Amino acid sequence: VAFSVSNTFPEKGINIFLLNARTGEIHLAGTVDYEDIRSYEIQIEAQDKGTPPLSGHCKLVLEVLDV
């Protein structure tokens, strides 16, 4: 199965979160600030290597908490 990001809102989040295409793990690559953006929505797609390839998708919502 291969994972990919199909959309990120706001678009600024595409540089903050990294998706491992092989494992689907998401890592923080930048800083998040509650005062700047309070939540991110990331559309993720998973596709297998069958013939024909099948795919599924989900929406991941990340809420930033003020500490």
C-alpha positions as CSV (number, residue, x, y, z in Angstrom):
1,V,0.0,0.0,0.0
2,A,1.2,3.5,-0.9
3,F,0.1,6.6,1.0
4,S,-0.1,10.1,-0.3
5,V,-1.5,13.5,0.6
6,S,-4.2,14.6,-1.8
7,N,-5.1,17.9,-0.2
8,T,-4.1,20.0,2.8
9,F,-6.1,22.9,4.4
10,P,-4.7,25.4,4.9
11,E,-2.1,24.9,2.2
12,K,0.6,26.1,4.5
13,G,0.3,22.7,6.3
14,I,1.8,20.8,3.4
15,N,5.3,22.0,4.5
16,I,4.7,21.3,8.2
17,F,3.6,17.7,8.1
18,L,5.4,14.9,6.4
19,L,3.7,11.6,5.4
20,N,5.8,8.5,5.0
21,A,4.4,7.0,1.7
22,R,5.4,3.4,2.7
23,T,4.1,3.3,6.3
24,G,1.5,6.1,6.5
25,E,3.2,7.7,9.5
26,I,2.9,11.4,9.8
27,H,5.7,13.5,11.4
28,L,5.9,17.1,12.3
29,A,8.5,18.9,10.1
30,G,7.9,22.4,11.2
31,T,6.4,24.4,14.1
32,V,2.7,24.9,14.8
33,D,1.3,28.0,16.6
34,Y,-2.2,28.1,18.1
35,E,-2.4,31.9,17.6
36,D,-1.6,31.4,13.9
37,I,-3.6,28.4,12.8
38,R,-5.8,26.4,15.2
39,S,-6.5,23.3,13.0
40,Y,-5.3,21.5,9.9
41,E,-7.2,19.2,7.6
42,I,-5.2,16.7,5.6
43,Q,-6.8,14.4,2.9
44,I,-4.9,11.1,2.7
45,E,-5.2,8.5,0.0
46,A,-4.0,4.9,0.3
47,Q,-3.6,2.8,-2.9
48,D,-2.6,-0.8,-3.3
49,K,-0.5,-2.4,-6.0
50,G,-3.1,-4.7,-7.4
51,T,-4.5,-5.0,-10.9
52,P,-6.5,-2.8,-11.1
53,P,-5.2,-0.8,-8.1
54,L,-7.8,0.0,-5.5
55,S,-7.7,3.1,-3.3
56,G,-9.3,4.5,-0.2
57,H,-9.2,7.9,1.4
58,C,-9.7,9.6,4.8
59,K,-9.6,13.1,6.3
60,L,-7.3,13.7,9.2
61,V,-8.1,16.7,11.4
62,L,-5.3,18.0,13.7
63,E,-6.2,20.5,16.3
64,V,-3.5,22.7,17.8
65,L,-3.9,23.2,21.6
66,D,-2.6,26.3,23.4
67,V,-0.3,25.4,26.2
